[in-house]
Amino acid sequence: MKIFFTISMGIVILITILNAEGCKSARNNSTTKGHEKIKITIKSAEINGEKHLKMSDPKNTNVIDNLITDVKPGDIVFWKLKIFSGIKSIDTIYATTGEHIIFKKNPSLNSQGKFELVVPDDAKPTQQEKYAIDYILRDGTPGSIDPYIRIEE
């Protein structure tokens, strides 16, 4: 009876482990198409007396002016001012290239007052698009910067 109980418990533990790993790999596969929220944080920076933007995303931290954010089709990109960002407001975010591959629609304000863009499902890997962020600093100085969004391979 003891041997039967030990073997049964071993089988139950093995089935539990296999089931958990199967669920884990299924979760990983479900995100390969995107549908993740990608946050781009923004802060003003002054370097040698010139105004710049310091931007971060999930893969890059404190990039000055030239951030390239990698996304997947279906991802939701949103822009957020850091606390004590030195920025009064973001006025607009819009595509600056003629093709509008990723920015089929310019980002719009969501219910929380943040600009948001849904990456089109038909965007192809390695496509990249330049866009502009028009903003106003706390001191009233207007600014504009041209980072990029790129579809991951």
N, C-alpha and C positions, 0 to 999 in steps of 0.2 A: 504494500500500500504506500509506503514511504517513497519507493522508487517511482511509482506511478505519479504521485503528487509532485515530485521533483521534476520529472520529465514534462508534466503538464505546465508547471510554472515556467520552465525554460521556453516552451513553445509559445506561451502567452507573452512573455517578455520579447521574444524574437519577433512575433507578429506586431507588437506595439512599436518596436524600433523600426521595422520595415515600413509600417503605415505612416509613422511620423516623418521619415525621410521622403516618402512618396508625396506627402502633402507639402513638404518644404520645397521640393523641386517643382511641383505644380504652381506654387506661389511665385517662384522665381520666373517661370515661363510666362505667367500672366502679365508681367510688367515689361516684357521685351518690346511690346508695341507702344509703350509710352504711358500716357495718362497719369503721369506723376506731376506734382506741383514743383516747379523750379523757381526758387526765389532769387532775385537779383537785388542785392542791397546796395544803396548809394549813399555816398558821403562826399562833401566838398573837401578839397585839399588845396593848400597853397604851396607852390614850389617855386623858389626864386622869384617871389612876388607875382607869379601867374596863378590864376585860378584853374583848377582841374577837378575831375571827378575820380574818386576812389571807389571802385566797384568790386563786388564779390558775388560768386555764385557757388553752387555745391562743389565745384572742382577747382575754383580759382579764388584766391584771397587777395584783397587790396591791390587790384590791378589799376594802374593809372590810365584813364582815358580809352584804352584799347582792349577792352574785355571781349573775348570770344566765348559765348556761352553755347555749350553742346546740349542739344535737345533731341527728343525722338518724336515722330509723328504722334499726335494726340496729347502730348504734354501740355500743361497749362503753365505759362510763364507769367510771373507777376513781379513788379518792381516795387520795392519798399525803401523808404528813407530810413537810414539808421538813426537811433536816438542821438541827439545833439549833432545832427548831420551838417548843420550850417546851411541847409537848403530850406527855403520858405515853401516852395511848391514845385511840382513837376507840371508844366503846362500841357505838353503833348509828347507822345511817342509815336513815330511814324517811319515807314520805309523810305529810304533815300535812293534806292536803286529802281530802275524802270520795270523790272520783271515782276516784282511782288510774288515771289515763290512761297515764302514763309509768311509774310505779312499780306495775305490776301485781303484781310481787313485790318485796319490800324487798331492797336490795343485800345480798349475802352475802360472806363472806370467801372470797377465791380462794386458790390454792395458795401464793401469796407473802405471805399474811396481810393483803392489802389488800381493802377493800370494793369490790365490783364490781357494776355494773348493766348488763344488756343492754336497750337501748331497743327496745320492741316494734315489729315490722315494720308494724303497723297504726296507729301513731301518726300523727296528721295535722299538717300544717304549722300553725304558730302556737299549737299547744296548749302550755300551760305548767303546771308543777306545782311547788308549794312543798313542800319537804322539810326535815327536821331532821337536824342532825348533833349527837349527844350525845357529849361528850368530857370528858377529865380532864386538867387542866394538870399540869405537873411538880410543882407545889407541892401537888397533891391537890385543888385547887378544881375542882368540876364546872362544866360549861358546856353551853349549847345554842344553836345558831344556825339560822336558817331561810332558806337561799338558794333559788334556783329553777333548774329545768331547763326549757328551751324547745325545741320542735321548729322547726328552721329552715324558712323558706319556700322 
